[in-house]
C-alpha cells in the first residue's frame, strides 16, 4: 500500500514546471488567505454593528441620501463576493502548486488580475499576472495532469 502523503516522483520536466509555478502559487495562496481573513473579519464587524444596535444610532445622525442599513447591506454583499472570489483564487493556487487542474489554476490567475475583485484588490494583480505568465509556458502546461 502506498503512502498517500508521499509526493509522486517527478521527471525533470515536471520538476522544472513545479519550480516555475511555486513562486506565483505561494504568493496567490498568501494574498488570498489574507483577503479571506480580512473579508470575514469585516463581515463579522457588520454583524456586531447590527447586533449591538449601533446602526440605529448611526441612522439617527445620518443626513446622507443612503441609509446606514443600505450601506451595511451593500458592503456585506460586496464582502461576500470578495470572500468567494478570494476563496476561488486560493483553491486554484493550491491546484497550481500541485500541477493539477490547469483550467482552474488559469481561471484563478485571471480572477486575481481583476481589479477590485481579486484578493486584496490591487495587491493580487501582479501575482495574478505572474501566475498567468507561468501557466502559459509550454513546459508548465504539459506538466499538468
C-alpha positions in Angstrom: 0.0 0.0 0.0 1.4 3.4 -1.0 1.7 6.4 1.3 -0.9 9.0 0.4 1.3 11.8 1.8 4.3 10.8 -0.3 4.9 13.2 -3.2 5.0 11.5 -6.6 8.3 11.1 -8.3 8.6 13.9 -10.9 10.6 13.7 -14.0 13.0 16.5 -15.0 10.4 18.5 -17.0 7.8 18.2 -14.2 10.4 19.4 -11.6 11.2 22.4 -13.8 7.5 23.2 -14.2 6.9 22.8 -10.5 9.8 25.2 -9.8 8.2 27.7 -12.2 4.8 27.7 -10.6 5.9 27.6 -6.9 6.5 31.3 -6.5 3.3 32.6 -8.0 1.2 29.8 -6.5 2.6 30.6 -3.0 2.1 34.3 -3.5 -1.5 33.8 -4.5 -2.1 31.4 -1.6 -0.8 34.1 0.9 -2.6 37.0 -0.7 -5.9 35.2 -1.0 -5.7 33.8 2.6 -5.2 37.3 3.9 -8.1 38.6 1.8 -10.4 35.8 3.1 -9.4 36.6 6.7 -9.9 40.3 6.3 -13.2 39.8 4.5 -14.5 37.5 7.2 -13.5 40.0 9.9 -15.3 42.8 8.1 -18.4 40.7 7.7 -18.2 39.8 11.4 -17.9 43.5 12.3 -21.0 44.3 10.3 -22.9 41.6 12.2 -21.7 43.0 15.5 -22.8 46.6 14.5 -26.2 45.3 13.7 -26.4 43.2 16.9 -25.4 45.9 19.3 -27.8 48.5 17.8 -25.1 50.8 16.5 -26.9 51.1 13.2 -29.9 52.8 14.8 -27.6 55.4 16.4 -25.8 56.0 13.2 -29.1 56.2 11.3 -30.3 58.9 13.6 -27.2 61.0 12.8 -27.3 60.2 9.1 -28.0 63.1 6.8 -26.9 61.4 3.6 -29.1 60.1 0.8 -28.3 56.4 1.6 -29.3 54.9 4.9 -26.9 53.2 7.2 -28.8 49.9 6.7 -28.4 50.2 2.9 -24.7 50.9 3.3 -24.2 47.9 5.6 -26.2 45.7 3.1 -24.2 46.8 0.1 -20.9 46.4 2.0 -21.9 43.0 3.2 -22.9 41.7 -0.2 -19.7 43.0 -1.7 -17.7 41.4 1.1 -19.3 38.1 0.4 -18.5 38.4 -3.3 -14.8 39.2 -2.4 -14.5 36.3 0.0 -15.9 33.9 -2.6 -13.6 35.3 -5.3 -10.6 35.0 -2.9 -11.6 31.5 -2.0 -11.6 30.5 -5.6 -8.2 32.1 -6.1 -6.9 30.1 -3.1 -8.4 26.9 -4.5 -6.8 27.5 -7.9 -3.5 28.4 -6.4 -3.3 25.2 -4.4 -4.0 23.2 -7.6 -1.4 25.3 -9.5 1.2 24.5 -6.8 0.4 20.7 -7.2 0.3 20.9 -11.0 -3.3 19.8 -11.2 -6.5 21.2 -12.8 -4.8 23.5 -15.3 -8.1 25.2 -16.3 -9.0 26.0 -12.6 -5.5 27.3 -12.0 -5.6 29.5 -15.0 -9.1 30.8 -14.2 -7.9 31.6 -10.6 -5.0 33.6 -12.1 -7.4 35.6 -14.2 -9.7 36.3 -11.2 -6.6 37.5 -9.3 -6.0 40.0 -12.0 -9.4 41.6 -11.9 -9.2 44.9 -10.1 -11.5 45.2 -7.0 -12.4 41.6 -7.2 -9.2 39.7 -6.8 -7.6 39.0 -3.5 -6.6 42.2 -1.6 -7.9 44.3 -4.5 -4.9 45.7 -6.3 -2.3 43.6 -4.4 -3.4 40.4 -6.2 -2.9 41.9 -9.7 0.9 41.4 -10.1 0.7 37.9 -8.6 -2.1 37.0 -10.9 0.0 38.3 -13.9 3.0 36.3 -12.7 0.8 33.1 -12.3 -0.8 33.6 -15.7 2.5 34.0 -17.4 4.0 31.0 -15.6 0.9 28.9 -16.6 1.4 30.0 -20.2 4.8 28.3 -20.6 4.6 25.1 -22.6 6.6 23.0 -20.1 4.2 24.1 -17.3 1.1 23.4 -19.4 2.5 19.9 -20.3 3.3 19.1 -16.7 -0.4 19.4 -15.6 -2.2 16.1 -15.4 
